[in-house]
Amino acid sequence: MSDTGPGSTSSDQEEGRPTELRRFLTPRLLLLFIVGDILGTGVYALTGQVAAEVGGAAWLPFLIAFAIATLTAFSYLELVTKYPQAAGAALYTHKAFGIHFLTFLVAFAVLSSGITSASTASRVFARSLDQGFGLDLDSSGILIVALLFMVALALVNLRGVAHGIITNVVLTVVELSGLLLVLLVGIWAVVEGNADFSRVVAFDTPEDKNVFLAVTTATSLAFFAMVGFEDSVNMAEETKDPVSTFPRIMLTGLSITGLIYVLVSITAVALVPIGRLAATETPLLTVVELGAPNLPIDEIYPFITMFAVANTALINMLMASRLLYGMARQHVLPPALAHVGRRRQTPWVAILFTTLLALGLITYVFNASEDAVATLGGTTALLLLAVFTIVNVAVLVLRRDRVDTRHFVAPTVIPVVAAVVSLYLVTPLSGRDTEQYEVAGLLLGLGVVLWVITWIINRAFYAERTYVKDPAELD
């Protein structure tokens, strides 16, 4: 048996090529990376929809979503320190269960969540552009801007993007500034006597839901704002001393973002009447407008929002196209999707495919749903909660796999609770809108169709089995 490591070859060693990634991520850079991955479209887009479910207690679903994300983070921490490779949920699923089709479904669910997240961002971007320039666009105009936004992302993606860690730091600062600005406006409004904190403790649920169901429905939406922490496991091979660094930094990053989200949601409901907050697709811009009407902040805030959601969308579309490319390279999806351009060396077929899928999804949801942002954001959370359920079970199964290296171990009760709660939020019992299941079903159904087509091609022309050959290479 060869003693070469994963991803390396004997020729690599013979020619003196490095076979491991350089460990350059310090704790501070990793913290900024994690915070930057979590911050983004969710809180900018869904604060109003969350308030529509629970009234002034909009902070509570964000707090619960933070708690659920933290529980699941313990499972990821055990897995990433046990298997410190640049991988993710698909690798953990495969190690635990060894079922190739399940590994594929998990990978395609993660891919689909990137597309639905970017599609959510496209709607918020279009609305922010409309308000920033005072265009007064109708629904058709918003749709056209959203579609053009996705085309622009594809052009950037086709050109090739070196999303380095320094770039991530700059983008994180911009995203964070938009949320801190909301908090500063809140302080200003308190000083001016324009805040009403009595609304913060006022539950106001829809007539067809009790308090528990309203809270779980809102939590299902708010969870969209907490996703992103799981992406940091892909940086394990580039982190200095990941076993000791990852647990404290990931939990710190989650705590920082959770605190910011709770404070932002409290500020929002204290400054803006619930009915108006629930009716707008750009809730934080409304907060800034009402909280500081005499300051010119509202003139620049739409552009901060556009920048924040554009960054989120670009990262998600990059992830989706590369994951599609990785599956095509392993012949679990049509190999044509793995074609790479000679000049730019980007996976142009995968980029075009994921962009066309996003364009079709945006058009369908914008026309079929009364609340496109809630549908797309909720679908993102639905897909990832399903993945998190599997990961939380996987960490328990993989306790049988003993490794010689020191690693983080989560208390057994934590992944059990996280799996149960995540599964509950996936089911209709949580009050989730049926449109979210329809969108998720369409996307995963397309994945299954592509898998079947590839299976037929592999059997008919190459006498080859269709299976995930190396799940560590999917990401």
VEXKE-237800 format. One record per residue (C-alpha): x, y, z; residue in one letter; residue number from 1. Coordinates in steps of 0.02 Angstrom, whole numbers, plus 32768, in hexadecimal, padded with zeros to 4 digits. Example, Ala and Ser with C-alpha at 12.3 -4.5 7.8 and 13.67 -1.06 7.14 Angstrom:
<rs>
R|east|north|up|residu|num
R|8267|7F1F|8186|A|1
R|82AC|7FCB|8165|S|2
</rs>
This chain:
<rs>
R|east|north|up|residu|num
R|8000|8000|8000|M|1
R|803F|80AC|7FD6|S|2
R|806B|811F|8066|D|3
R|803B|81BC|8008|T|4
R|7FB9|8229|805E|G|5
R|7F0C|825A|801F|P|6
R|7F15|82C5|7F84|G|7
R|7FCE|82A0|7F6A|S|8
R|8027|822E|7EF0|T|9
R|80CE|81D7|7EEC|S|10
R|8105|824D|7E61|S|11
R|80DC|82E0|7ED2|D|12
R|8154|829D|7F53|Q|13
R|81D9|826D|7ED5|E|14
R|81D7|831C|7E8A|E|15
R|81D6|8370|7F35|G|16
R|8128|83BE|7F21|R|17
R|80CB|83EA|7FC1|P|18
R|8040|836E|7FE7|T|19
R|7FEB|83D2|8072|E|20
R|7F9F|847F|8078|L|21
R|8003|8507|80CE|R|22
R|7FC3|8529|817F|R|23
R|7FBA|85E7|817D|F|24
R|7F14|860B|81D4|L|25
R|7F2F|8658|827F|T|26
R|7EA2|865B|8300|P|27
R|7E77|8710|82D5|R|28
R|7E6D|86F0|821B|L|29
R|7E05|8653|8238|L|30
R|7D8F|86B7|82A7|L|31
R|7D77|873A|821F|L|32
R|7D5C|86B1|819F|F|33
R|7CD3|865E|8208|I|34
R|7C7C|8703|8234|V|35
R|7C84|8737|817D|G|36
R|7C38|8693|8144|D|37
R|7BA5|86A1|81BC|I|38
R|7B80|875A|81A1|L|39
R|7B22|8780|8102|G|40
R|7A78|8778|80B0|T|41
R|7A16|8725|813C|G|42
R|7A07|87B2|81BA|V|43
R|79FF|8837|8132|Y|44
R|796C|87DF|80DF|A|45
R|7906|877D|815D|L|46
R|78F7|87E9|81F9|T|47
R|784E|8827|81BC|G|48
R|780C|8778|8194|Q|49
R|7842|873B|8240|V|50
R|77E7|87CD|8291|A|51
R|774C|87A1|822C|A|52
R|7745|86F9|8286|E|53
R|776A|872D|833A|V|54
R|7751|87E9|8340|G|55
R|77C7|884C|83AE|G|56
R|781D|87AE|83EE|A|57
R|787C|87A1|834A|A|58
R|791D|878E|83AE|W|59
R|78E3|86E7|83F6|L|60
R|78E9|8680|8353|P|61
R|7997|86C5|8330|F|62
R|79CD|8692|83DF|L|63
R|7985|85E3|83C9|I|64
R|79D5|85D4|831D|A|65
R|7A7B|8604|836C|F|66
R|7A65|857C|83F0|A|67
R|7A3E|84F7|836D|I|68
R|7AD0|852C|8301|A|69
R|7B43|8524|8399|T|70
R|7B09|8473|83C3|L|71
R|7B2C|843C|8310|T|72
R|7BD3|8497|8315|A|73
R|7C09|8420|83A0|F|74
R|7BF1|838E|8328|S|75
R|7C53|83E6|829F|Y|76
R|7CDD|840C|831C|L|77
R|7CEF|8356|834B|E|78
R|7CF3|8322|8294|L|79
R|7D68|83A9|8255|V|80
R|7DE7|838B|82E0|T|81
R|7DD8|82CF|82C9|K|82
R|7DE9|82DA|820B|Y|83
R|7E46|837F|81ED|P|84
R|7E33|837E|8130|Q|85
R|7DED|83FE|80B8|A|86
R|7D45|83A7|80AB|A|87
R|7C97|83B5|80F5|G|88
R|7BEE|8363|810D|A|89
R|7BFE|82EE|8078|A|90
R|7CA1|82A4|80BA|L|91
R|7C5B|828D|816A|Y|92
R|7BBD|823C|8123|T|93
R|7C23|81C5|80BA|H|94
R|7C98|8195|8148|K|95
R|7C03|8172|81BA|A|96
R|7B8D|8117|8146|F|97
R|7BEE|80E7|80AA|G|98
R|7B52|80FB|803C|I|99
R|7B88|8150|7F9A|H|100
R|7ADB|818D|7F6B|F|101
R|7AC2|81DB|8017|L|102
R|7B6C|8230|8007|T|103
R|7B35|8274|7F5E|F|104
R|7A8F|82B3|7FA3|L|105
R|7AE7|830E|8031|V|106
R|7B61|835F|7FB7|A|107
R|7AD4|8391|7F40|F|108
R|7A6E|83D7|7FD2|A|109
R|7B01|8445|8003|V|110
R|7B15|8479|7F4D|L|111
R|7A5B|84A2|7F42|S|112
R|7A62|8507|7FE2|S|113
R|7AE7|8574|7F92|G|114
R|7A76|8596|7EFD|I|115
R|79DD|85BD|7F68|T|116
R|7A45|862E|7FD8|S|117
R|7A8A|868E|7F42|A|118
R|79DA|869A|7EFA|S|119
R|799E|86E6|7F9E|T|120
R|7A2C|8764|7F94|A|121
R|79F9|8792|7EE2|S|122
R|794D|87CA|7F1E|R|123
R|7997|8831|7FAD|V|124
R|7A18|887C|7F37|F|125
R|7990|88AE|7EBB|A|126
R|7926|8901|7F42|R|127
R|79BC|895C|7F8A|S|128
R|79EE|899A|7EDE|L|129
R|793C|89D5|7EC1|D|130
R|793A|8A37|7F64|Q|131
R|79ED|8A75|7F58|G|132
R|79D1|8AC6|7EAF|F|133
R|7918|8AED|7EC7|G|134
R|78E6|8A89|7E2B|L|135
R|7838|8A59|7E69|D|136
R|783C|89B2|7E0C|L|137
R|77A5|8942|7DFE|D|138
R|77AD|8884|7E18|S|139
R|77E8|8866|7D66|S|140
R|7872|88E5|7D7A|G|141
R|78AB|8894|7E1C|I|142
R|78AF|87EB|7DC5|L|143
R|7917|882F|7D35|I|144
R|7995|887F|7DAC|V|145
R|79A1|87DD|7E10|A|146
R|79C2|8778|7D71|L|147
R|7A45|87F5|7D35|L|148
R|7A97|87EB|7DDF|F|149
R|7AAB|872E|7DCE|M|150
R|7AF1|8743|7D1E|V|151
R|7B70|87BF|7D62|A|152
R|7BA4|8742|7DE8|L|153
R|7BBB|86BE|7D60|A|154
R|7C2C|8733|7CFD|L|155
R|7C97|8751|7D97|V|156
R|7C99|8697|7DBA|N|157
R|7CCB|866F|7D07|L|158
R|7D59|86EB|7D0F|R|159
R|7D9F|8694|7DA8|G|160
R|7DA1|86D2|7E5B|V|161
R|7E30|86C7|7ED6|A|162
R|7DCA|86DC|7F75|H|163
R|7E60|86EC|7FE9|G|164
R|7E58|86FE|80A3|I|165
R|7E87|87B7|809E|I|166
R|7DF5|87D6|8026|T|167
R|7D86|8778|80A0|N|168
R|7DBF|87EB|812C|V|169
R|7D92|8887|80C8|V|170
R|7CE7|8844|8096|L|171
R|7CC4|880E|8149|T|172
R|7CE8|88BD|8187|V|173
R|7C6E|8907|8108|V|174
R|7BE4|888A|8135|E|175
R|7C02|88A6|81EE|L|176
R|7BFE|8963|81D9|S|177
R|7B4D|895B|8195|G|178
R|7B10|8900|8231|L|179
R|7B72|896D|82A9|L|180
R|7B27|8A05|8252|L|181
R|7A7A|89C4|827D|V|182
R|7AAE|89B5|8334|L|183
R|7AF5|8A66|8333|L|184
R|7A53|8AA6|82E8|V|185
R|79F8|8A4C|8375|G|186
R|7A62|8AA6|83F7|I|187
R|7A40|8B4B|83A0|W|188
R|7986|8B29|83A0|A|189
R|7989|8B02|845A|V|190
R|79E1|8BA6|847D|V|191
R|7961|8C02|8411|E|192
R|78D0|8BA7|8466|G|193
R|7896|8B51|83C6|N|194
R|78A4|8A9C|8402|A|195
R|7817|8A35|844D|D|196
R|7862|899E|84A7|F|197
R|77B9|8967|84E8|S|198
R|779F|8914|843E|R|199
R|7835|88A2|845D|V|200
R|77D4|8834|84D7|V|201
R|772F|8836|8479|A|202
R|7703|8790|8425|F|203
R|7692|87A9|838F|D|204
R|7676|8705|8334|T|205
R|760B|86DD|829B|P|206
R|7559|86A9|82C2|E|207
R|7573|85F7|827F|D|208
R|760B|85D3|82EE|K|209
R|7629|85C1|83A7|N|210
R|76C4|860D|83F7|V|211
R|772C|856E|83EB|F|212
R|7707|8552|8334|L|213
R|7724|8609|830B|A|214
R|77CE|8604|8362|V|215
R|7805|8565|8307|T|216
R|77CB|85AC|8260|T|217
R|782D|864A|8280|A|218
R|78C4|85E6|82BA|T|219
R|78C0|8584|8218|S|220
R|78D4|862A|81BD|L|221
R|7951|8676|8236|A|222
R|79C2|85DF|8226|F|223
R|79EE|861C|8178|F|224
R|7A4D|86AB|81CB|A|225
R|7AB9|8632|8230|M|226
R|7AF4|85BF|81A5|V|227
R|7BA6|85D0|8167|G|228
R|7C05|8593|81FF|F|229
R|7C0B|84E5|81B2|E|230
R|7C72|8525|811F|D|231
R|7D05|8547|8192|S|232
R|7D2D|848D|819C|V|233
R|7D73|849F|80EC|N|234
R|7DFE|8508|8138|M|235
R|7E39|8481|81B1|A|236
R|7ED4|8454|814E|E|237
R|7F09|850A|8148|E|238
R|7EF0|8531|8201|T|239
R|7F7E|8532|827E|K|240
R|7F5E|84AD|8305|D|241
R|7EA8|848D|82D1|P|242
R|7E85|8417|8363|V|243
R|7E99|84A1|83E4|S|244
R|7E6F|8536|8376|T|245
R|7DCB|8501|8323|F|246
R|7D5E|84E3|83BE|P|247
R|7D7C|858A|8413|R|248
R|7D7D|85F0|8371|I|249
R|7CE1|85A3|8324|M|250
R|7C7E|85B7|83C6|L|251
R|7CBF|866A|83D8|T|252
R|7C8D|8693|8325|G|253
R|7BDF|864B|833F|L|254
R|7BCB|86AC|83E1|S|255
R|7BFE|8751|8390|I|256
R|7B85|873E|82FF|T|257
R|7AF9|86FE|836F|G|258
R|7B0B|8795|83E2|L|259
R|7B0C|880E|834F|I|260
R|7A70|87BE|8304|Y|261
R|7A10|87C5|83A8|V|262
R|7A40|887C|83C4|L|263
R|7A14|88AA|830F|V|264
R|7969|8856|831B|S|265
R|7945|88AD|83C1|I|266
R|7976|8954|8373|T|267
R|7908|8932|82DB|A|268
R|7868|8910|833C|V|269
R|7889|89A0|83B5|A|270
R|7897|8A1E|8327|L|271
R|781D|89DE|82A3|V|272
R|7766|89AD|82BE|P|273
R|7754|88F1|82A3|I|274
R|76D9|8902|8214|G|275
R|774E|8971|81B0|R|276
R|77E6|8906|81DA|L|277
R|778D|8868|819F|A|278
R|7754|88BA|80FD|A|279
R|77FF|88EE|80BD|T|280
R|7881|8884|8064|E|281
R|790D|88F8|809F|T|282
R|78E7|8900|815B|P|283
R|798E|8944|8197|L|284
R|7986|89D3|811A|L|285
R|78DD|89FF|8163|T|286
R|792A|89FB|8211|V|287
R|79B0|8A76|81DB|V|288
R|7932|8AE9|8186|E|289
R|78BF|8AF4|821E|L|290
R|7946|8AF1|82A2|G|291
R|79AF|8B7E|825C|A|292
R|7941|8BE3|81E6|P|293
R|79AE|8C7E|81F6|N|294
R|7A50|8C24|81CC|L|295
R|7A89|8BFA|811A|P|296
R|7AA7|8B44|814A|I|297
R|7A10|8B04|80E9|D|298
R|7A60|8B41|8047|E|299
R|7AF6|8ACB|8058|I|300
R|7AA5|8A39|80B3|Y|301
R|7A55|89EA|8017|P|302
R|7B03|89DD|7FCC|F|303
R|7B4A|898B|8069|I|304
R|7ABC|890D|805E|T|305
R|7ADD|88EF|7FA6|M|306
R|7B95|88D2|7FC9|F|307
R|7B71|885A|8059|A|308
R|7AF5|87EE|7FFB|V|309
R|7B5C|87F1|7F5A|A|310
R|7BF0|87AB|7FB9|N|311
R|7B84|8722|8004|T|312
R|7B3A|86F7|7F5B|A|313
R|7BE2|86EE|7F04|L|314
R|7C2B|867A|7F88|I|315
R|7B93|8608|7F7D|N|316
R|7B95|85FF|7EBF|M|317
R|7C51|85DC|7EC2|L|318
R|7C31|854F|7F3C|M|319
R|7BA0|8508|7ED8|A|320
R|7BFE|8506|7E32|S|321
R|7C9B|84B9|7E7F|R|322
R|7C36|8433|7ED9|L|323
R|7BDB|840A|7E37|L|324
R|7C83|8402|7DDF|Y|325
R|7CC7|838E|7E66|G|326
R|7C35|8315|7E54|M|327
R|7C43|8316|7D97|A|328
R|7CFD|82EE|7DA3|R|329
R|7CD1|8254|7E09|Q|330
R|7C4E|821F|7D87|H|331
R|7BB8|8228|7DFC|V|332
R|7B76|82B5|7D8E|L|333
R|7B8B|82C6|7CD1|P|334
R|7C46|82D9|7CAB|P|335
R|7C21|836B|7C35|A|336
R|7C03|83D6|7CD0|L|337
R|7CBC|83C2|7CFD|A|338
R|7CFF|841D|7C63|H|339
R|7D7E|84A5|7C8E|V|340
R|7DA7|853B|7C21|G|341
R|7E57|853A|7BD9|R|342
R|7E77|85F3|7BF1|R|343
R|7E29|861A|7C9A|R|344
R|7E2E|8567|7CDC|Q|345
R|7D82|857C|7D29|T|346
R|7CF9|84F5|7D25|P|347
R|7C92|8556|7CA6|W|348
R|7C10|84CF|7C83|V|349
R|7BED|84BA|7D3C|A|350
R|7BE3|8577|7D51|I|351
R|7B68|8588|7CC1|L|352
R|7AFF|84F7|7D00|F|353
R|7AF0|8539|7DB2|T|354
R|7ACC|85E8|7D6F|T|355
R|7A42|85A8|7CFD|L|356
R|79FB|8546|7D8F|L|357
R|79FC|85E4|7DFA|A|358
R|79AA|864B|7D70|L|359
R|7920|85CA|7D5D|G|360
R|7909|85BF|7E19|L|361
R|78FF|867C|7E2E|I|362
R|787E|868C|7DA2|T|363
R|7815|85FD|7DE5|Y|364
R|7814|8634|7E9B|V|365
R|77FE|86EE|7E76|F|366
R|7763|86C6|7E0F|N|367
R|771C|8639|7E7B|A|368
R|773C|8678|7F2C|S|369
R|76F0|870B|7F86|E|370
R|7790|871B|7FEF|D|371
R|7825|86E7|7F85|A|372
R|78A6|8717|8008|V|373
R|7856|86AB|8090|A|374
R|783F|861A|8016|T|375
R|78F2|861A|7FD7|L|376
R|7941|8640|8080|G|377
R|78D5|85BD|80D5|G|378
R|7903|853D|8050|T|379
R|79BC|855F|8071|T|380
R|79A2|853E|812A|A|381
R|7939|84A3|8104|L|382
R|79C1|8455|8099|L|383
R|7A4C|8479|8114|L|384
R|79E7|8441|81AC|L|385
R|79CE|839A|8153|A|386
R|7A8A|8390|8138|V|387
R|7AAA|83C0|81EE|F|388
R|7A36|8336|8228|T|389
R|7AA0|82B7|81CB|I|390
R|7B44|8302|820A|V|391
R|7B08|82FD|82BE|N|392
R|7ADE|8244|82AB|V|393
R|7B82|8225|824F|A|394
R|7BEA|8266|82E0|V|395
R|7B9C|81E2|8351|L|396
R|7BB6|8157|82D3|V|397
R|7C6C|8189|82B9|L|398
R|7C90|8174|8373|R|399
R|7CB7|80C0|833E|R|400
R|7D45|8100|82D2|D|401
R|7DD9|8112|8346|R|402
R|7E66|8187|8312|V|403
R|7F11|8199|8362|D|404
R|7F12|8257|8361|T|405
R|7ECB|82C8|83E8|R|406
R|7E25|8317|83B9|H|407
R|7D8F|8374|8400|F|408
R|7D02|8307|8444|V|409
R|7C53|834F|8458|A|410
R|7BE8|8313|84EB|P|411
R|7B78|828A|84A3|T|412
R|7AD8|82E3|84D1|V|413
R|7B02|8378|8463|I|414
R|7B00|8322|83B6|P|415
R|7A66|82BF|83EE|V|416
R|7A06|835E|8419|V|417
R|7A48|83B7|837E|A|418
R|7A10|8328|830C|A|419
R|7962|8322|8358|V|420
R|7948|83DF|8352|V|421
R|798D|83ED|82A0|S|422
R|791E|8360|8266|L|423
R|7886|83B2|82B6|Y|424
R|78AA|8455|825B|L|425
R|78B4|83F3|81B8|V|426
R|7806|83A8|81CE|T|427
R|775F|83FE|81AA|P|428
R|773C|83F7|8266|L|429
R|77AA|8491|8279|S|430
R|772F|84FA|8214|G|431
R|77A0|8505|817D|R|432
R|774B|8543|80DE|D|433
R|7725|84BC|805E|T|434
R|7773|8525|7FD3|E|435
R|781D|8506|8022|Q|436
R|7806|844A|8013|Y|437
R|77D2|8460|7F5D|E|438
R|7870|84C2|7F33|V|439
R|78E1|844B|7F92|A|440
R|788B|83B6|7F41|G|441
R|78A1|83FF|7E92|L|442
R|795B|841C|7EAE|L|443
R|797F|8373|7EFC|L|444
R|7910|8320|7E79|G|445
R|797B|836E|7DF2|L|446
R|7A15|8329|7E48|G|447
R|79CB|827A|7E4B|V|448
R|799F|8286|7D92|V|449
R|7A52|82B9|7D69|L|450
R|7A93|8229|7DD4|W|451
R|7A24|81AC|7D75|V|452
R|7A5A|81F1|7CCC|I|453
R|7B10|81E1|7D01|T|454
R|7AF1|8130|7D40|W|455
R|7AA8|80FE|7C98|I|456
R|7B3A|814E|7C39|I|457
R|7BBB|80FD|7CAA|N|458
R|7B6B|8050|7C99|R|459
R|7B47|8059|7BDF|A|460
R|7BE8|80A4|7B9D|F|461
R|7C70|808A|7C20|Y|462
R|7C38|7FF1|7C84|A|463
R|7C5D|805D|7D1C|E|464
R|7C06|8065|7DC3|R|465
R|7BBD|810C|7DFA|T|466
R|7C03|8134|7EA4|Y|467
R|7C5D|81BE|7F04|V|468
R|7D12|818E|7EED|K|469
R|7D5F|820C|7F65|D|470
R|7CE6|8274|7FCE|P|471
R|7D77|82DC|8010|A|472
R|7D8A|8323|7F5F|E|473
R|7CD5|8359|7F4B|L|474
R|7CF1|8404|7F9B|D|475
</rs>
